[in-house]
C-alpha cells in the first residue's frame, strides 16, 4: 500500500492500489497510523465491495465502536426523523444495517426500493446543502451528542456520483472563502488547523473550556437555520436577547444522558490537539475568565465557537473531495469537521454509503 499526500491539501492521503476487502493486520495498523497522523484517507477503486465487506473493513480499523451511530431503530434522532416520515430519505440496508444509504434519486439497491433525499427542500435548490437547517454549509462532527459519545472514525463510499456541474461556494464575505465544489462533493476542515491558528492566550482559554450539549439536541434545534458559513445555529429570539444583553447564563442539565466534552480534543496516539465542537448541538460553554469558571449563554457560546472555528474554513485550508464511483473515504472524526456542499440539480443522482459507530469513551483533552 502506497500513501501519497493529496495534492493542494493541508491534510489527508490517498491509498492507491489497495483492496479494502483483503486488508491484512499490518495494513490495518498502517491505516490507523495514517488516520491519526494525516486525519483522512482516500481509497479509490472500491466499487466491488459488498456492504458486508465495507462494514468488515471499518470494524477492522475500529473494533472498539459500540453501536451503529445512525441506527434508525435505536438512535433517538433517527427514530424521530422516521416518525416524521423520514423526510431526509435515508435508509439502512436490510441485510447490513451498519451501512446507511443516503443521497438523491430513486434506487433499487440491496433490497431497498426507495427514493433517497425524500422531500428535503435543500435538494435541487440553487442555495443550501443537503443538511439540516439549509444554509450554504453545516460544519459538524458525526455523532448523537446525547447518550453516546461520538465515534473515532466515519467512512463513506460513493456508489453513484452526480453528473451535474459544480459551483463556487462563498460562505464568508471574502474571497479567501471561495471554494470550488464539484457536484455532490464533501468539504473537510481540520480542527487541528483551527487549534494551531489560535493566538496563545485563546488557545489556553480553549484548553480549559468545556462544551455542554443539549439533551436530544437535533430535535431541539430542528427548526433552526444556520449562519451562512455553517458554523453557528441561528435562533432569532435568542440572538435578540443576546444583543439586548438579557441572555441568561447557561447551566448543566439534570439529564444523565446529556453530554459534556472538552472543547479541545487530544488524539491519544499522536497527542495532537484539535478544536472540536458540534455547533448544532451545543448549549453553552463553561470557560475561565480571570481564573473563575463561568457558564456563558447559548448565543454567546455559539458566537465564540464560530469565531474560533472560522479561521480554519478559508479555502486554502479546506479539502473538498470530488466523489468518484468506488471512492471510499475514512476520516478521523475526532479531529476533522465536514459538510455537504449542496446545489444538486433537479435531475442529479447521488448514492452514498455511510458507516459510523458510536464510542463508549468520551473525548479527552490532555494538557501538558
Backbone torsions as a table, in degrees:
resi	resn	phi	psi	omega
1	UNK	NA	129.0	177.9
2	UNK	-109.7	128.9	178.4
3	UNK	-106.8	127.3	-178.1
4	UNK	-129.8	135.7	178.8
5	UNK	-59.3	143.6	178.0
6	UNK	-73.2	130.5	-179.8
7	UNK	-56.5	134.1	173.8
8	UNK	60.0	24.6	177.2
9	UNK	-121.0	144.8	-179.4
10	UNK	-85.1	-7.6	176.8
11	UNK	-154.3	163.1	178.3
12	UNK	98.5	146.9	178.1
13	UNK	-135.3	159.8	176.0
14	UNK	-110.1	131.4	176.0
15	UNK	-104.0	97.6	-176.7
16	UNK	-87.8	149.0	174.8
17	UNK	65.3	31.8	-177.9
18	UNK	-117.9	139.0	178.5
19	UNK	-106.3	110.9	-178.1
20	UNK	-65.9	-17.4	-179.7
21	UNK	-78.3	-13.5	-176.7
22	UNK	-132.1	41.2	-179.3
23	UNK	-73.5	129.7	178.4
24	UNK	-93.7	164.6	-176.6
25	UNK	-56.3	-37.0	178.8
26	UNK	-64.2	-40.9	178.4
27	UNK	-66.7	-38.6	179.2
28	UNK	-61.8	-42.3	177.7
29	UNK	-61.9	-40.6	179.7
30	UNK	-65.8	-39.4	178.8
31	UNK	-65.2	-42.4	178.7
32	UNK	-62.5	-41.4	176.6
33	UNK	-61.2	-42.6	179.7
34	UNK	-63.7	-41.0	179.7
35	UNK	-62.0	-41.1	-179.3
36	UNK	-75.0	-30.3	-179.0
37	UNK	-87.5	-47.1	-171.7
38	UNK	-104.0	-10.6	171.2
39	UNK	80.1	-25.9	-175.4
40	UNK	-152.5	137.1	178.9
41	UNK	-128.8	130.3	178.5
42	UNK	-104.5	128.1	176.7
43	UNK	-115.8	97.9	176.1
44	UNK	-72.1	163.0	170.6
45	UNK	72.4	36.8	-179.2
46	UNK	-110.4	29.3	-177.6
47	UNK	-66.8	-20.8	-176.1
48	UNK	-80.3	-10.3	-174.6
49	UNK	-66.5	141.5	168.2
50	UNK	-86.6	161.1	175.9
51	UNK	-55.9	-37.5	179.1
52	UNK	-64.5	-37.3	178.1
53	UNK	-70.5	-35.2	175.5
54	UNK	-58.5	-49.8	-177.9
55	UNK	-66.4	-38.5	178.8
56	UNK	-61.8	-40.2	178.3
57	UNK	-65.5	-47.5	179.9
58	UNK	-59.9	-43.5	-177.6
59	UNK	-70.5	-26.1	175.8
60	UNK	-69.3	-30.9	176.1
61	UNK	-80.4	-35.1	-173.5
62	UNK	-129.8	66.5	179.2
63	UNK	-67.0	-17.6	-178.8
64	UNK	-82.1	-4.8	176.7
65	UNK	-61.1	136.1	-169.7
66	UNK	-94.6	-38.8	-175.9
67	UNK	-157.7	160.7	-177.6
68	UNK	-69.4	123.6	-176.2
69	UNK	-59.1	-52.6	-174.6
70	UNK	-101.6	38.4	175.7
71	UNK	-64.6	121.9	-173.7
72	UNK	-79.9	1.4	174.7
73	UNK	-106.9	-16.7	-175.1
74	UNK	-126.0	-29.5	179.1
75	UNK	-70.7	123.5	-176.2
76	UNK	-56.6	-40.3	-178.6
77	UNK	-69.6	-41.5	179.2
78	UNK	-65.5	-40.2	176.4
79	UNK	-61.4	-42.4	179.2
80	UNK	-59.9	-45.6	-179.5
81	UNK	-63.6	-39.7	179.1
82	UNK	-63.7	-40.8	178.8
83	UNK	-64.2	-29.1	178.2
84	UNK	-81.1	1.8	179.4
85	UNK	103.7	11.7	179.4
86	UNK	49.8	52.4	-177.6
87	UNK	-65.2	-19.3	177.1
88	UNK	-77.0	-18.3	176.8
89	UNK	63.3	51.5	173.7
90	UNK	-116.3	147.9	-172.0
91	UNK	-146.6	138.4	172.3
92	UNK	-81.5	143.3	176.3
93	UNK	-68.8	125.7	-173.5
94	UNK	-55.0	-42.1	-177.6
95	UNK	-87.0	-6.6	178.1
96	UNK	-148.9	81.8	-175.8
97	UNK	-66.0	-10.5	174.7
98	UNK	-69.9	-8.5	177.6
99	UNK	-113.0	122.1	173.9
100	UNK	-101.2	129.9	178.5
101	UNK	-97.4	128.2	179.6
102	UNK	-139.3	164.6	-179.8
103	UNK	142.8	-135.7	-174.5
104	UNK	-154.6	129.8	176.6
105	UNK	120.9	164.5	177.8
106	UNK	-83.3	135.0	-177.2
107	UNK	-134.6	153.7	162.4
108	UNK	-123.0	105.5	-160.7
109	UNK	-150.1	107.9	176.6
110	UNK	49.1	47.9	177.2
111	UNK	88.7	-1.5	177.8
112	UNK	-102.3	125.1	171.4
113	UNK	-121.8	89.2	-167.6
114	UNK	-144.6	173.4	173.2
115	UNK	-109.6	114.3	177.7
116	UNK	-74.4	147.0	177.7
117	UNK	89.7	-19.7	177.0
118	UNK	51.8	-138.1	-179.4
119	UNK	-107.2	23.5	-179.4
120	UNK	-60.3	123.4	-170.5
121	UNK	-65.1	-27.8	-176.0
122	UNK	-68.3	-22.6	179.2
123	UNK	-68.7	129.7	176.3
124	UNK	80.7	-4.8	179.6
125	UNK	-78.9	161.3	177.4
126	UNK	-79.2	-14.3	174.4
127	UNK	-132.8	157.5	175.4
128	UNK	97.5	153.2	179.9
129	UNK	-111.2	174.7	-179.3
130	UNK	-86.0	53.3	-177.5
131	UNK	-136.3	163.1	-179.4
132	UNK	-61.1	131.8	175.3
133	UNK	92.2	-0.5	179.6
134	UNK	63.5	-143.0	-178.3
135	UNK	82.0	170.1	-179.0
136	UNK	-72.0	-42.8	179.6
137	UNK	-138.7	166.1	166.6
138	UNK	-145.5	94.1	179.4
139	UNK	-70.5	132.9	-175.8
140	UNK	-158.8	168.9	171.5
141	UNK	-112.5	140.7	179.2
142	UNK	-74.7	139.5	177.4
143	UNK	151.4	160.3	179.7
144	UNK	-74.9	-31.0	-174.9
145	UNK	52.8	31.0	175.1
146	UNK	-162.5	128.9	-179.9
147	UNK	72.7	-47.4	-178.5
148	UNK	-115.0	147.1	173.3
149	UNK	-79.6	148.8	179.1
150	UNK	-65.2	144.2	-179.1
151	UNK	-70.4	167.3	-178.9
152	UNK	-78.1	-29.2	-172.9
153	UNK	-138.8	151.0	170.3
154	UNK	-126.1	141.8	-179.2
155	UNK	-126.6	135.4	173.8
156	UNK	-133.0	145.4	175.9
157	UNK	-130.4	137.0	-179.1
158	UNK	-90.6	121.2	175.6
159	UNK	-93.3	-46.6	179.3
160	UNK	-142.5	125.0	-178.8
161	UNK	-99.6	148.6	177.6
162	UNK	-63.1	146.9	177.9
163	UNK	-96.3	-3.3	-174.9
164	UNK	-73.1	178.1	-178.9
165	UNK	-76.6	154.5	172.5
166	UNK	-84.8	-171.5	-177.5
167	UNK	-154.0	155.3	170.1
168	UNK	-82.7	136.1	-178.6
169	UNK	-122.3	125.1	176.5
170	UNK	-119.6	110.0	-175.5
171	UNK	-99.0	-15.3	178.1
172	UNK	-129.8	154.8	-175.4
173	UNK	-80.2	57.2	172.0
174	UNK	-158.5	159.6	-175.1
175	UNK	-69.2	-22.5	-178.8
176	UNK	-64.0	-19.8	-177.6
177	UNK	-95.8	1.9	-173.5
178	UNK	-76.2	111.7	-176.6
179	UNK	-108.7	137.3	168.2
180	UNK	-89.0	123.0	-175.0
181	UNK	-121.0	106.1	172.8
182	UNK	-58.0	155.9	-177.5
183	UNK	-56.5	129.9	176.4
184	UNK	74.8	11.3	-176.2
185	UNK	-73.7	164.6	176.0
186	UNK	-119.0	133.1	178.8
187	UNK	-98.7	140.9	179.6
188	UNK	-126.1	139.4	176.1
189	UNK	-132.4	152.4	-173.3
190	UNK	-102.0	123.5	172.7
191	UNK	-66.3	-24.0	176.9
192	UNK	-69.9	-40.9	176.6
193	UNK	-61.7	-43.4	178.8
194	UNK	-58.6	-43.7	179.9
195	UNK	-65.1	-44.9	-177.4
196	UNK	-66.6	-27.1	-179.0
197	UNK	-80.7	-9.7	-177.6
198	UNK	-71.4	143.3	168.1
199	UNK	-61.1	151.3	-176.2
200	UNK	-54.6	-38.5	-178.4
201	UNK	-69.1	-38.1	177.4
202	UNK	-68.0	-40.1	178.2
203	UNK	-58.4	-44.8	179.2
204	UNK	-63.7	-38.5	178.0
205	UNK	-63.4	-43.9	-178.4
206	UNK	-66.7	-32.3	177.3
207	UNK	-64.1	-21.3	-179.5
208	UNK	-112.7	29.8	-179.8
209	UNK	-117.4	135.7	175.7
210	UNK	-109.1	146.8	176.9
211	UNK	-108.8	123.1	174.7
212	UNK	-96.2	125.8	-177.4
213	UNK	-102.4	147.3	-177.2
214	UNK	-65.9	146.0	167.3
215	UNK	-65.6	135.7	-177.2
216	UNK	44.4	58.5	-166.9
217	UNK	-62.9	-36.8	-176.5
218	UNK	-70.3	-31.8	176.0
219	UNK	-70.8	-40.4	-178.5
220	UNK	-63.5	-38.4	-175.2
221	UNK	-101.2	13.8	-172.8
222	UNK	-53.8	-41.5	-174.3
223	UNK	-90.6	5.2	-175.3
224	UNK	-94.9	144.7	176.5
225	UNK	-88.3	-177.6	-179.9
226	UNK	-115.9	157.3	168.0
227	UNK	-64.8	159.5	-175.3
228	UNK	-60.0	-30.7	-179.2
229	UNK	-85.9	-2.0	176.0
230	UNK	76.0	15.3	-176.9
231	UNK	-106.4	-3.6	-175.7
232	UNK	-146.0	135.2	170.3
233	UNK	-80.7	137.2	-175.6
234	UNK	-111.5	113.5	173.8
235	UNK	-110.8	105.6	-174.0
236	UNK	-55.5	-39.7	-178.9
237	UNK	-67.5	-42.8	178.7
238	UNK	-67.4	-37.0	177.5
239	UNK	-62.4	-40.5	180.0
240	UNK	-64.0	-42.9	178.2
241	UNK	-62.9	-39.6	-179.8
242	UNK	-63.1	-44.4	-179.6
243	UNK	-65.0	-32.6	178.9
244	UNK	-80.7	-9.4	-177.8
245	UNK	78.1	20.7	-177.8
246	UNK	-111.0	12.8	-179.6
247	UNK	-71.9	129.1	178.5
248	UNK	-73.8	155.2	176.9
249	UNK	-67.9	157.5	175.9
250	UNK	-73.3	176.8	-179.7
251	UNK	-159.6	158.5	174.8
252	UNK	-70.0	153.6	-179.1
253	UNK	-98.5	144.1	174.9
254	UNK	-87.7	63.2	-178.2
255	UNK	-143.7	112.6	-175.0
256	UNK	-63.4	-16.6	179.7
257	UNK	-95.6	-7.0	175.4
258	UNK	-67.5	143.5	-171.2
259	UNK	-105.0	145.3	173.5
260	UNK	-133.2	121.0	-178.6
261	UNK	-129.6	157.4	171.6
262	UNK	-63.5	155.2	174.0
263	UNK	-74.7	-32.1	177.9
264	UNK	-106.8	127.4	179.9
265	UNK	-108.3	135.9	180.0
266	UNK	-102.6	131.4	172.5
267	UNK	-77.1	115.8	-177.5
268	UNK	-60.5	-29.0	-176.5
269	UNK	-75.7	-35.3	-174.9
270	UNK	-113.5	-18.1	-174.1
271	UNK	67.8	11.5	174.9
272	UNK	-69.8	142.5	179.4
273	UNK	-99.3	146.1	178.9
274	UNK	-140.0	136.4	173.5
275	UNK	-78.4	115.9	-172.3
276	UNK	-135.0	114.8	174.8
277	UNK	-142.7	146.7	173.8
278	UNK	-100.3	97.3	-170.6
279	UNK	-57.4	-37.8	-176.4
280	UNK	-67.9	-25.7	-171.8
281	UNK	-97.7	-16.3	-170.9
282	UNK	-73.0	147.0	177.4
283	UNK	-105.5	-46.4	-179.1
284	UNK	-164.7	165.2	174.0
285	UNK	-107.1	140.7	166.1
286	UNK	-107.9	113.8	-173.1
287	UNK	-132.7	177.2	-178.9
288	UNK	-110.9	130.6	172.8
289	UNK	-129.3	120.0	-175.7
290	UNK	54.9	40.6	176.1
291	UNK	69.9	6.2	178.3
292	UNK	-106.9	125.7	176.9
293	UNK	-71.0	133.3	179.2
294	UNK	-136.6	152.7	173.2
295	UNK	-95.9	127.9	177.4
296	UNK	-94.7	155.6	177.0
297	UNK	-69.0	165.0	-173.0
298	UNK	-64.4	-41.9	-178.0
299	UNK	-73.6	-41.0	175.4
300	UNK	-60.0	-40.9	178.3
301	UNK	-62.9	-43.4	179.4
302	UNK	-61.9	-42.3	-179.5
303	UNK	-66.6	-39.6	179.0
304	UNK	-64.2	-47.4	179.6
305	UNK	-60.2	-41.9	177.5
306	UNK	-58.2	-45.5	-177.7
307	UNK	-65.6	-32.6	-179.6
308	UNK	-79.0	-31.2	179.8
309	UNK	-82.7	-28.0	-169.4
310	UNK	-56.6	-40.8	-178.6
311	UNK	-60.6	-19.4	-177.2
312	UNK	-89.6	-0.8	-178.7
313	UNK	-110.5	16.3	169.7
314	UNK	-67.7	154.9	-170.0
315	UNK	-56.3	-39.0	-176.0
316	UNK	-66.9	-19.9	-178.4
317	UNK	-96.8	-13.2	-174.8
318	UNK	-96.0	138.5	171.6
319	UNK	-104.9	122.3	177.8
320	UNK	-105.8	117.3	-177.9
321	UNK	-90.4	121.0	176.7
322	UNK	-88.3	98.1	-173.2
323	UNK	-64.6	133.7	171.0
324	UNK	-118.9	145.7	179.6
325	UNK	-53.1	131.4	-178.7
326	UNK	95.5	-11.7	176.0
327	UNK	-65.7	133.3	169.7
328	UNK	-121.2	125.6	179.6
329	UNK	-122.7	131.0	174.7
330	UNK	-124.8	136.2	-178.1
331	UNK	-133.2	159.7	179.7
332	UNK	-80.1	99.0	-173.6
333	UNK	-67.3	-9.4	178.9
334	UNK	-102.4	12.6	171.5
335	UNK	-145.0	1.0	-175.6
336	UNK	-126.4	137.1	167.8
337	UNK	-101.4	157.0	176.2
338	UNK	-148.0	167.7	179.6
339	UNK	-157.1	146.1	164.8
340	UNK	-67.9	162.2	-174.8
341	UNK	-118.9	-4.3	166.3
342	UNK	74.7	-171.6	175.8
343	UNK	59.9	41.4	170.2
344	UNK	-75.7	137.6	178.2
345	UNK	-70.7	162.9	-176.3
346	UNK	-57.7	-34.9	-176.6
347	UNK	-98.4	6.3	177.0
348	UNK	-71.7	143.6	173.7
349	UNK	-116.4	144.3	178.2
350	UNK	-148.4	122.0	179.8
351	UNK	-126.2	119.4	-175.9
352	UNK	-130.6	148.9	171.4
353	UNK	-108.0	135.8	177.8
354	UNK	-124.8	132.9	175.7
355	UNK	-130.7	124.0	178.6
356	UNK	-156.1	137.6	-180.0
357	UNK	-118.5	151.5	174.5
358	UNK	-72.4	170.2	176.6
359	UNK	-122.4	154.6	172.7
360	UNK	-92.4	-6.2	-175.8
361	UNK	-110.7	125.0	177.3
362	UNK	-71.4	149.0	173.8
363	UNK	-59.4	151.3	-178.4
364	UNK	-125.5	156.6	173.3
365	UNK	-121.2	116.8	177.9
366	UNK	-97.7	125.2	-179.8
367	UNK	-112.7	121.6	-179.9
368	UNK	-72.1	NA	NA
